[in-house]
């Protein structure tokens, strides 16, 4: 089984050399995606024996993952291992993820970090994003970037991944669930502390991913996420409208508060229902 390790990078010259050297011991080729690095990441990676693809400008981790999937499919790899280049993921654990792919026990294998390895703020953020991403499934760590894909999963992702930001891991999981791919997990070790080299503020990063997950869900099931709340709002508006009519008939006075509440729910609810139906129709026409 031919295996490719792909590492999207942004300014990781300090750690990328050792990551590439250690990853090469377990795979047939290491691919580094230079996402507009301003340091010597690309040179260090090449010197360590990696193949390097450069975006030229920063296009986002999601674009790097899409390029990695495309490269793996075009070069007839049977397994693709995705990992970070900052030293947090241990290349020595690549065989743990590949093992389930090799045994045909899973189509997508996700490494999961135990909470005791993670700083508190990362535990909280991961818990929130896990709930938003997992779609009621039992995925332990939806946001871990250390994962392995077999050929079937690579082909499923090719042309289906749309996001360019850090929400790609969540989008990949949603696609796998929709295509009924087998998702496996394996525990991994993740280094933080001095290795917590994230270039983004954790709060802004979490909000960005959460927002992307929300819009992905809306786009995939607009009737459920827009139309159904719209119907609920309409019924609430009808209730207040009936209260408005009852109050007027009993007193002869216009109950302004009931009228305002009826408008507040009826109008947005109707718009949401129509929007949900329209987007659903567009989605089905596209399919």
C-alpha positions in Angstrom: 0.0 0.0 0.0 1.5 3.3 -1.1 1.2 6.0 1.5 1.6 9.8 1.2 2.0 12.1 4.2 0.9 15.7 3.5 1.7 18.6 5.7 0.0 22.0 5.1 2.4 24.7 6.5 2.5 28.4 7.3 5.9 29.6 8.6 7.0 26.4 10.3 10.8 26.5 9.5 11.7 25.6 13.2 9.9 22.3 13.2 9.2 21.2 9.7 12.7 19.7 9.0 12.4 17.1 11.8 8.8 16.4 11.0 9.6 15.6 7.4 12.6 13.4 8.3 10.6 11.4 10.8 7.6 11.1 8.6 9.7 9.7 5.7 10.5 6.7 7.8 6.8 5.6 7.6 5.5 6.7 4.2 6.6 6.6 0.6 6.6 10.3 0.1 6.2 13.5 2.2 4.4 16.4 0.6 4.6 19.9 2.1 2.1 22.5 1.1 3.7 26.0 1.4 0.7 28.2 2.1 2.5 31.5 1.4 5.2 31.1 4.0 7.4 34.1 4.6 10.2 32.2 6.2 12.4 29.2 5.0 9.8 26.5 5.5 9.9 25.4 1.8 13.7 25.3 1.7 14.0 23.4 4.9 11.3 20.9 3.8 13.1 20.3 0.5 16.4 19.8 2.2 14.8 17.2 4.4 13.6 15.3 1.4 10.0 16.5 1.0 8.1 17.4 -2.2 6.9 21.0 -1.9 3.9 22.7 -3.5 3.8 26.5 -3.0 0.6 28.5 -3.1 2.5 31.8 -3.5 0.1 33.6 -1.3 -1.8 32.4 1.8 -4.9 30.6 0.7 -5.8 28.8 3.9 -5.4 25.3 5.4 -8.4 24.0 3.5 -6.9 24.8 0.2 -3.7 23.0 1.2 -5.7 19.9 2.2 -7.6 20.0 -1.2 -4.3 20.2 -3.0 -3.0 17.3 -0.9 -6.0 15.1 -1.8 -5.7 16.0 -5.5 -2.0 15.2 -5.5 -2.5 11.8 -3.7 -5.3 10.8 -6.2 -3.3 12.0 -9.3 -0.2 10.0 -8.1 -2.1 6.8 -7.3 -1.6 6.7 -3.6 -3.7 4.2 -1.6 -3.5 6.1 1.7 -3.1 9.8 2.6 -2.0 10.9 6.0 -2.7 14.5 6.9 -0.7 16.1 9.8 0.5 19.5 11.1 4.0 20.8 10.5 4.5 22.5 13.9 5.7 19.5 15.8 2.5 18.9 17.7 1.8 15.6 15.9 4.3 12.8 16.3 5.2 11.3 12.9 6.2 8.1 14.7 2.4 7.5 15.3 1.6 7.5 11.5 1.5 3.6 11.6 -1.3 3.8 14.3 -3.6 5.6 11.8 -2.5 3.7 8.7 -3.1 0.3 10.5 -6.9 0.6 10.3 -6.6 1.6 6.6 -4.3 -1.2 5.8 -6.6 -3.7 7.5 -9.6 -2.3 5.7 -11.3 -1.6 9.0 -12.0 2.1 8.3 -12.1 4.5 5.4 -11.2 7.6 7.4 -9.1 7.4 10.6 -9.0 10.4 13.0 -6.4 10.7 15.8 -8.0 11.9 19.0 -6.3 13.9 21.8 -7.2 13.1 25.4 -8.3 16.1 27.4 -5.4 15.8 29.9 -3.0 16.7 27.0 -4.8 19.9 26.2 -4.8 23.4 27.8 -8.2 24.3 29.3 -9.2 26.8 26.7 -8.6 24.2 24.0 -10.6 21.6 25.8 -13.6 23.9 25.9 -13.3 24.9 22.3 -12.9 21.3 21.2 -16.0 20.3 23.1 -18.1 23.0 21.5 -16.8 22.3 18.0 -17.2 18.5 18.5 -20.9 19.0 19.2 -21.3 21.3 16.2 -19.4 19.0 13.8 -20.2 15.5 14.8 -23.9 15.5 13.8 -24.9 13.4 16.8 -22.2 10.8 16.0 -19.7 9.5 18.5 -16.6 11.2 17.1 -14.2 11.9 19.9 -12.1 14.7 18.4 -13.6 16.2 15.2 -11.0 19.0 15.0 -7.8 16.9 15.0 -5.8 17.4 11.8 -3.9 14.1 12.2 -5.9 11.7 10.1 -5.6 9.1 7.4 -7.8 8.6 4.3 -8.0 5.6 2.1 -8.5 5.8 -1.7 -12.3 5.7 -1.5 -12.3 8.6 1.0 -9.9 10.6 -1.1 -12.1 10.3 -4.2 -15.1 11.2 -2.2 -13.4 14.4 -0.9 -12.1 15.3 -4.3 -14.4 18.0 -5.7 -16.6 17.9 -2.6 -14.4 19.9 -0.2 -15.3 23.6 -0.5 -14.0 25.4 2.6 -10.6 27.0 2.6 -10.2 27.7 6.3 -9.8 25.6 9.4 -13.3 24.2 9.2 -12.1 21.7 6.5 -11.7 19.0 9.1 -15.4 19.4 10.1 -16.5 19.5 6.4 -14.5 16.4 5.8 -16.3 14.7 8.6 -19.7 15.8 7.3 -19.0 14.5 3.9 -17.8 11.1 5.3 -21.0 10.8 7.3 -23.2 11.7 4.2 -21.3 9.1 2.1 -21.6 6.5 4.8 -17.9 6.1 5.0 -16.5 4.1 7.9 -14.9 6.4 10.5 -12.3 5.0 12.8 -10.4 6.6 15.7 -7.1 6.0 17.4 -5.5 7.8 20.4 -2.5 10.0 19.7 -0.1 12.1 21.7 -0.2 15.9 21.0 2.5 18.3 22.3 1.4 21.6 23.6 3.2 24.0 25.9 6.3 25.3 24.0 4.8 23.6 20.9 1.5 25.4 21.0 2.5 27.5 18.0 -0.9 28.4 16.6 -0.7 31.7 14.7 -4.4 32.5 15.3 -6.1 33.7 18.4 -8.0 30.7 19.9 -11.2 32.6 20.3 -11.3 34.1 16.8 -10.2 30.7 15.4 -13.1 28.9 17.2 -15.6 31.5 16.1 -14.4 31.2 12.5 -14.7 27.4 12.5 -18.1 27.5 14.3 -19.5 30.0 11.8 -18.3 27.9 8.8 -19.8 24.8 10.3 -23.1 26.6 10.7 -23.2 27.7 7.1 -22.1 24.3 5.9 -25.1 22.8 7.8 -27.5 25.4 6.4 -26.2 24.9 2.8 -26.5 21.1 3.0 -29.9 21.0 4.7 -31.6 24.4 4.3 -35.1 23.2 4.9 -34.1 21.7 8.2 -32.0 24.6 9.4 -33.9 27.5 7.9 -37.3 26.3 6.9 -38.2 24.4 10.1 -37.3 27.3 12.4 -39.3 29.5 10.1 -42.4 27.3 10.5 -42.0 27.5 14.3 -41.7 31.3 14.1 -44.9 31.4 11.9 -46.9 29.4 14.4 -45.7 31.6 17.2 -46.7 34.7 15.1 -50.2 33.2 14.5 -50.6 32.6 18.2 -49.9 36.3 18.9 -52.1 37.4 16.0 -55.0 35.4 17.5 -54.3 37.1 20.8 -54.4 40.4 19.0 -57.8 39.6 17.5 -59.2 38.4 20.8 -58.0 41.5 22.6 -59.5 43.8 20.0 -62.9 42.0 20.0 -63.1 42.0 23.7 -62.1 45.6 24.4 -62.4 47.4 21.2 -58.8 48.7 21.7 -55.9 47.8 19.6 -53.4 45.6 21.6 -50.3 47.0 20.1 -47.9 44.7 21.9 -49.6 41.6 20.5 -49.6 43.1 17.1 -45.9 43.9 17.2 -45.1 40.4 18.5 -47.2 38.8 15.7 -45.3 40.8 13.1 -42.0 40.1 14.7 -42.5 36.3 14.3 -44.8 36.1 11.3 -42.8 38.1 8.8 -39.3 36.6 9.5 -40.8 33.2 9.8 -42.5 33.4 6.4 -39.3 34.7 4.8 -37.3 31.9 6.4 -39.7 29.2 5.2 -39.6 30.6 1.7 -35.9 30.8 1.7 -35.5 27.3 3.0 -37.8 25.9 0.3 -36.0 27.9 -2.4 -32.5 26.8 -1.3 -33.7 23.2 -1.1 -35.1 23.4 -4.6 -31.8 24.9 -5.9 -29.8 22.2 -4.1 -31.9 19.5 -5.7 -31.6 21.1 -9.1 -27.8 21.2 -8.7 -27.8 17.5 -7.8 
